[in-house]
Amino acid sequence: MNASITGGLALPAVLTAHLAAHEARDAERELACYAADAVVTDEGRTYRGLAAIRAWLSRAASEYTYTSELTAVRQDDDTHWTAVRHLEGDFPGGVVDLRYRYTLTADRIAELTIAP
């Protein structure tokens, strides 16, 4: 991840690990970034706990073919970060910029909300 994307910010290790695992589409590495009671909201659906998040990751990884580029990351406050990914693929609409809004606790992701 280059400094122009992060604006020179030093990202928390868990966020760096999650972004890399997500880019590699490595569900197990990505899952390791979440707290045991984490919550993910994507496409209006909420997934609570590691078992539900694992199922979501498995489904999401195989549902569409797409390319993804991380275009921005910002720190909103001490525990909240936002990453923006530009996606192009065979999903409805074909192009979208998604905001990944993270809430961090200790060294894990407590909550992730993904939305345009």
Secondary structure, 3 states (H helix, E strand, C coil): CCHHHHCCCCCCHHHHHHHHHHHHCCHHHHHCCEEEEEEEEECCEEEEHHHHHHHHHHHHHHHCCEEEEEEEEEECCCCEEEEEEEEEECCCCCEEEEEEEEEEECCEEEEEEEEC
